Amino acid sequence: MPDEHERMDDRKLAVLRAIVSDYVSTREPVGSKSLVEKYQLGVSSATVRNDMAALEEDGYITQPHTSAGRIPTDKGYRLFVDRLGHLRPLSAPERRAIAQFFNAAVDLDDVVGRTVRLLSQLTRQVAMMRYPSVSSATVRHVELVLLGPRRLLAVVILSNGRVEQHVLELTHELDDDFLGDLRRQVSVQCAGHSVKDAAALMPLVAARFPQHQRRAVTEVVTGVLEALVDRSEERLAVAGTANLTAFGSDFEDTIRPVLQALEEQVVLLHLLGEAGTSAVTVRIGAENPQLTTASLVAASYGGASDVTATLGVLGPTRMDYPSTMTAVAAVARYVSRILSGD
């Protein structure tokens, strides 16, 4: 049995789309006369008024004040988003600008910083990005660098772009030949394996060396294991908080929970974590129980075949959803390419 979204006829849907588009651009409640004058709906003002009355009765639009026009409800925005169809592709100049912006990135922190800055600029919303998890990555390369006779730097490069490193203070002196052999054995055991599997295989390295060298090997292996340990704390990068000042009235008197969430970040991490692995996820108003006056547009990104984390934007429900969804999806694709080395 079709739901009420599916039963809505094309004309009422066109009226709803016009109301959403007009309200997003003007911030003013929309009247039937304005719709007829600005949008080619192909029907009379009386028909538009009837359709608006039906949309209001079904909960898609509401009248904020007596004798005022109508504005979309969360339910109306939900239907608008669900019936968008195909998103507008980025233009060639937009794609080039994004690619050039990311091409200058030097490491994961730089990629994350550039990502949230770019998203906040493209959408004029608050941009967020969860750092990729170590546990979902594989080991690309392990490097051991001798800093002194008894000082060693262990560097682990992961498939998601993270670089973990530890400086080890050793009780045994190491020479270049021994270190070269150790580096090769560590790489054989680690490269291409998940972090968890690589850590489990590290003790096998010591068994490949003579007894008199195993103590020194164990010291180094312990350091590499520490570099491989997944830092379980969640990390979130945020940019564009100042954009909220342009939308303060859209939150009415309830912007405080949004500001608190941006400060504490636990709610934001939870929302991004629930966004799933879809290309684009949109959660509107009451669909975000802890931020009922805000909307979240998020997309997953990954390195190689791994879905590692989520990025997105947070803003008022009166949001330009088509443009925001296009920007979030496009940036997520670019980040995935960078992290996978394409």
C-alpha positions as semicolon CSV with decimal commas, in nm:
position;residue;x (nm);y (nm);z (nm)
1;M;0,000;0,000;0,000
2;P;0,157;0,337;-0,102
3;D;0,231;0,586;0,175
4;E;0,092;0,939;0,171
5;H;0,415;1,072;0,017
6;E;0,364;0,843;-0,281
7;R;-0,006;0,934;-0,311
8;M;0,059;1,308;-0,344
9;D;-0,018;1,424;-0,697
10;D;0,236;1,609;-0,908
11;R;0,060;1,944;-0,885
12;K;0,060;1,958;-0,505
13;L;0,423;1,843;-0,508
14;A;0,508;2,128;-0,746
15;V;0,337;2,373;-0,510
16;L;0,532;2,232;-0,213
17;R;0,860;2,258;-0,405
18;A;0,784;2,619;-0,491
19;I;0,703;2,700;-0,127
20;V;1,027;2,539;-0,006
21;S;1,239;2,713;-0,271
22;D;1,080;3,052;-0,209
23;Y;1,100;3,030;0,169
24;V;1,464;2,915;0,164
25;S;1,562;3,209;-0,056
26;T;1,350;3,484;0,105
27;R;1,303;3,370;0,469
28;E;0,949;3,504;0,436
29;P;0,625;3,302;0,461
30;V;0,492;3,228;0,113
31;G;0,145;3,325;-0,012
32;S;-0,052;3,186;-0,305
33;K;-0,032;3,513;-0,499
34;S;0,346;3,515;-0,474
35;L;0,366;3,155;-0,598
36;V;0,148;3,225;-0,902
37;E;0,349;3,537;-0,990
38;K;0,695;3,387;-0,943
39;Y;0,653;3,024;-1,050
40;Q;0,497;2,883;-1,364
41;L;0,261;2,639;-1,197
42;G;0,007;2,646;-1,479
43;V;-0,294;2,685;-1,248
44;S;-0,499;2,969;-1,100
45;S;-0,451;3,136;-0,763
46;A;-0,766;2,964;-0,638
47;T;-0,626;2,622;-0,729
48;V;-0,295;2,705;-0,557
49;R;-0,486;2,815;-0,245
50;N;-0,675;2,485;-0,244
51;D;-0,353;2,290;-0,282
52;M;-0,191;2,488;-0,002
53;A;-0,489;2,418;0,221
54;A;-0,454;2,047;0,148
55;L;-0,079;2,056;0,213
56;E;-0,141;2,234;0,542
57;E;-0,405;1,984;0,646
58;D;-0,162;1,699;0,574
59;G;0,111;1,865;0,781
60;Y;0,354;1,960;0,501
61;I;0,325;2,336;0,553
62;T;0,207;2,558;0,836
63;Q;0,096;2,916;0,894
64;P;0,328;3,080;1,149
65;H;0,106;3,384;1,203
66;T;-0,255;3,478;1,130
67;S;-0,299;3,632;0,784
68;A;0,056;3,528;0,693
69;G;0,175;3,297;0,420
70;R;0,291;2,940;0,477
71;I;0,627;2,786;0,558
72;P;0,741;2,424;0,523
73;T;0,732;2,190;0,821
74;D;0,991;1,921;0,890
75;K;0,754;1,680;0,714
76;G;0,742;1,911;0,414
77;Y;1,119;1,938;0,394
78;R;1,140;1,559;0,426
79;L;0,913;1,506;0,125
80;F;1,097;1,776;-0,069
81;V;1,431;1,599;-0,009
82;D;1,290;1,251;-0,076
83;R;1,150;1,366;-0,412
84;L;1,455;1,556;-0,530
85;G;1,553;1,292;-0,783
86;H;1,901;1,347;-0,925
87;L;2,128;1,605;-0,768
88;R;2,277;1,877;-0,983
89;P;2,632;1,776;-1,082
90;L;2,917;2,012;-1,010
91;S;3,030;2,228;-1,298
92;A;3,373;2,175;-1,450
93;P;3,512;2,494;-1,286
94;E;3,376;2,380;-0,947
95;R;3,539;2,038;-0,985
96;R;3,872;2,193;-1,082
97;A;3,861;2,435;-0,788
98;I;3,795;2,153;-0,540
99;A;4,066;1,931;-0,690
100;Q;4,324;2,212;-0,675
101;F;4,225;2,291;-0,317
102;F;4,288;1,931;-0,209
103;N;4,595;1,870;-0,425
104;A;4,799;2,097;-0,198
105;A;4,721;1,891;0,115
106;V;5,032;1,748;0,280
107;D;4,895;1,507;0,543
108;L;4,575;1,385;0,705
109;D;4,539;1,681;0,940
110;D;4,574;1,912;0,642
111;V;4,313;1,714;0,446
112;V;4,068;1,733;0,737
113;G;4,129;2,103;0,789
114;R;4,086;2,178;0,420
115;T;3,772;1,965;0,405
116;V;3,581;2,147;0,678
117;R;3,692;2,489;0,552
118;L;3,583;2,406;0,199
119;L;3,247;2,262;0,306
120;S;3,168;2,562;0,524
121;Q;3,250;2,795;0,234
122;L;3,047;2,597;-0,021
123;T;2,738;2,557;0,196
124;R;2,760;2,856;0,434
125;Q;2,680;2,614;0,715
126;V;2,878;2,460;0,999
127;A;3,099;2,186;0,853
128;M;3,210;1,880;1,050
129;M;3,435;1,584;0,983
130;R;3,514;1,280;1,196
131;Y;3,874;1,169;1,174
132;P;3,912;0,823;1,019
133;S;3,947;0,534;1,259
134;V;4,274;0,346;1,280
135;S;4,095;0,013;1,332
136;S;3,941;0,022;0,984
137;A;4,275;0,089;0,811
138;T;4,551;-0,130;0,676
139;V;4,923;-0,069;0,719
140;R;5,082;0,079;0,408
141;H;5,436;0,124;0,529
142;V;5,652;0,105;0,840
143;E;5,969;0,311;0,863
144;L;6,237;0,291;1,132
145;V;6,467;0,592;1,149
146;L;6,780;0,592;1,365
147;L;6,806;0,923;1,549
148;G;7,106;0,817;1,756
149;P;7,281;0,499;1,874
150;R;7,001;0,435;2,123
151;R;6,721;0,651;1,985
152;L;6,477;0,538;1,717
153;L;6,175;0,687;1,542
154;A;5,903;0,436;1,444
155;V;5,666;0,568;1,176
156;V;5,354;0,378;1,064
157;I;5,165;0,501;0,756
158;L;4,805;0,377;0,728
159;S;4,571;0,339;0,433
160;N;4,336;0,607;0,566
161;G;4,610;0,869;0,556
162;R;4,696;0,870;0,924
163;V;5,060;0,871;1,022
164;E;5,142;0,734;1,368
165;Q;5,489;0,780;1,512
166;H;5,678;0,713;1,834
167;V;6,029;0,803;1,946
168;L;6,188;0,510;2,129
169;E;6,463;0,537;2,389
170;L;6,651;0,204;2,371
171;T;6,878;0,024;2,614
172;H;7,076;-0,135;2,328
173;E;7,274;0,037;2,056
174;L;7,168;-0,032;1,698
175;D;7,382;-0,024;1,387
176;D;7,265;0,041;1,030
177;D;7,293;-0,323;0,914
178;F;7,090;-0,457;1,204
179;L;6,832;-0,181;1,160
180;G;6,802;-0,259;0,786
181;D;6,726;-0,625;0,859
182;L;6,478;-0,528;1,130
183;R;6,304;-0,279;0,904
184;R;6,256;-0,544;0,633
185;Q;6,114;-0,800;0,877
186;V;5,874;-0,551;1,033
187;S;5,753;-0,445;0,687
188;V;5,698;-0,806;0,580
189;Q;5,483;-0,872;0,887
190;C;5,283;-0,548;0,877
191;A;5,237;-0,421;0,522
192;G;4,894;-0,490;0,377
193;H;4,747;-0,618;0,701
194;S;4,481;-0,452;0,913
195;V;4,608;-0,272;1,219
196;K;4,472;-0,546;1,444
197;D;4,632;-0,826;1,241
198;A;4,962;-0,640;1,206
199;A;4,981;-0,591;1,581
200;A;4,915;-0,962;1,637
201;L;5,194;-1,055;1,392
202;M;5,460;-0,827;1,539
203;P;5,586;-1,078;1,802
204;L;5,684;-1,309;1,515
205;V;5,955;-1,063;1,414
206;A;6,178;-1,141;1,713
207;A;6,175;-1,512;1,628
208;R;6,352;-1,436;1,300
209;F;6,664;-1,302;1,474
210;P;6,945;-1,474;1,667
211;Q;6,897;-1,508;2,041
212;H;7,150;-1,238;2,127
213;Q;6,961;-0,980;1,918
214;R;6,609;-1,060;2,035
215;R;6,608;-0,826;2,332
216;A;6,688;-0,530;2,108
217;V;6,429;-0,649;1,855
218;T;6,165;-0,675;2,128
219;E;6,229;-0,314;2,231
220;V;6,174;-0,194;1,875
221;V;5,873;-0,419;1,816
222;T;5,714;-0,282;2,133
223;G;5,751;0,069;1,996
224;V;5,594;-0,026;1,664
225;L;5,305;-0,190;1,851
226;E;5,246;0,135;2,039
227;A;5,236;0,320;1,709
228;L;4,981;0,071;1,580
229;V;4,749;0,096;1,881
230;D;4,414;0,244;1,787
231;R;4,356;0,571;1,967
232;S;3,999;0,514;2,070
233;E;3,915;0,878;2,138
234;E;3,688;1,031;1,876
235;R;3,821;1,334;1,695
236;L;3,604;1,590;1,522
237;A;3,705;1,891;1,315
238;V;3,460;2,181;1,285
239;A;3,463;2,497;1,073
240;G;3,218;2,772;0,990
241;T;3,060;2,820;1,333
242;A;3,038;3,192;1,254
243;N;2,792;3,104;0,977
244;L;2,532;3,045;1,247
245;T;2,508;3,421;1,302
246;A;2,345;3,455;0,960
247;F;2,077;3,203;1,057
248;G;2,014;3,292;1,421
249;S;1,649;3,382;1,361
250;D;1,588;3,045;1,192
251;F;1,655;2,873;1,522
252;E;1,408;3,106;1,699
253;D;1,500;3,087;2,069
254;T;1,658;2,742;2,044
255;I;2,005;2,803;1,904
256;R;2,159;2,727;2,245
257;P;2,149;2,345;2,201
258;V;2,329;2,384;1,868
259;L;2,601;2,597;2,026
260;Q;2,634;2,352;2,315
261;A;2,665;2,061;2,072
262;L;2,940;2,244;1,882
263;E;3,125;2,306;2,206
264;E;3,090;1,960;2,359
265;Q;3,090;1,765;2,026
266;V;2,951;1,443;2,178
267;V;2,611;1,498;2,014
268;L;2,772;1,579;1,680
269;L;2,990;1,268;1,690
270;H;2,679;1,064;1,766
271;L;2,484;1,218;1,477
272;L;2,768;1,163;1,231
273;G;2,813;0,810;1,361
274;E;2,447;0,735;1,291
275;A;2,463;0,874;0,938
276;G;2,552;0,528;0,805
277;T;2,728;0,445;0,482
278;S;2,490;0,610;0,234
279;A;2,623;0,842;-0,031
280;V;2,422;1,123;0,132
281;T;2,212;1,112;0,447
282;V;1,973;1,395;0,539
283;R;1,822;1,419;0,888
284;I;1,574;1,700;0,936
285;G;1,455;1,868;1,254
286;A;1,286;1,620;1,484
287;E;1,479;1,336;1,316
288;N;1,769;1,470;1,526
289;P;1,625;1,418;1,877
290;Q;1,889;1,632;2,048
291;L;1,891;1,909;1,786
292;T;1,530;1,935;1,676
293;T;1,565;2,275;1,507
294;A;1,864;2,173;1,293
295;S;1,925;1,960;0,987
296;L;2,226;1,742;0,916
297;V;2,350;1,653;0,569
298;A;2,625;1,391;0,587
299;A;2,815;1,146;0,367
300;S;3,059;0,869;0,439
301;Y;3,413;0,875;0,306
302;G;3,682;0,612;0,295
303;G;4,026;0,511;0,186
304;A;4,062;0,213;-0,048
305;S;3,762;-0,015;0,015
306;D;3,710;0,096;0,376
307;V;3,435;0,326;0,494
308;T;3,629;0,505;0,761
309;A;3,418;0,796;0,885
310;T;3,165;1,064;0,802
311;L;3,165;1,431;0,711
312;G;2,880;1,676;0,674
313;V;2,720;2,008;0,757
314;L;2,479;2,126;1,024
315;G;2,239;2,413;0,978
316;P;1,880;2,526;1,024
317;T;1,596;2,327;0,868
318;R;1,551;2,621;0,629
319;M;1,843;2,498;0,422
320;D;1,923;2,486;0,052
321;Y;1,911;2,106;0,051
322;P;1,990;2,038;-0,318
323;S;2,307;2,250;-0,321
324;T;2,414;2,130;0,022
325;M;2,368;1,764;-0,067
326;T;2,563;1,810;-0,390
327;A;2,852;1,980;-0,210
328;V;2,871;1,722;0,071
329;A;2,860;1,427;-0,170
330;A;3,125;1,579;-0,398
331;V;3,366;1,666;-0,117
332;A;3,327;1,316;0,033
333;R;3,422;1,163;-0,304
334;Y;3,732;1,381;-0,331
335;V;3,843;1,298;0,023
336;S;3,796;0,926;-0,049
337;R;4,016;0,952;-0,359
338;I;4,290;1,128;-0,167
339;L;4,291;0,876;0,117
340;S;4,291;0,580;-0,123
341;G;4,585;0,730;-0,315
342;D;4,401;0,763;-0,648
